[in-house]
Amino acid sequence: MAQEQTCLQDLEAEEESLQAQLDKAIADQVRMHTTFKMELRESAKCCEEMMAQHDDTKAQWSALEAELIGMEGHLQTVLDERDRLEEKSMNLESDIQCAFSMQRYLESQLKDRLAKSSI
């Protein structure tokens, strides 16, 4: 009987030890579960913020792209205007050279007439 009593006490001590281990394991699991849930919420919040930032960046990119397209059009207009002005400038230079040639010709003609009338 004493032997059975000792065995029973050993089993009760083992049960208490196992119960304590189980309680600790449950507490650890609850703590880990709580930690994981909190980390998951933080990750979801971070993901939402990143998505919002991504959307903002995408909108900024689209605005910059539209602005660039507008600037390219404006640049082409300016280049076309520059080409037109260069052509006009070349024509004016040609006209000036023509006018100088005409002036020299007329001056030469005038000198010839003056020389003939002096004779």
HELIX and SHEET records of a PDB file:
HELIX    1   1 ALA A    2  SER A  118  1                                 117    
END                                                                             
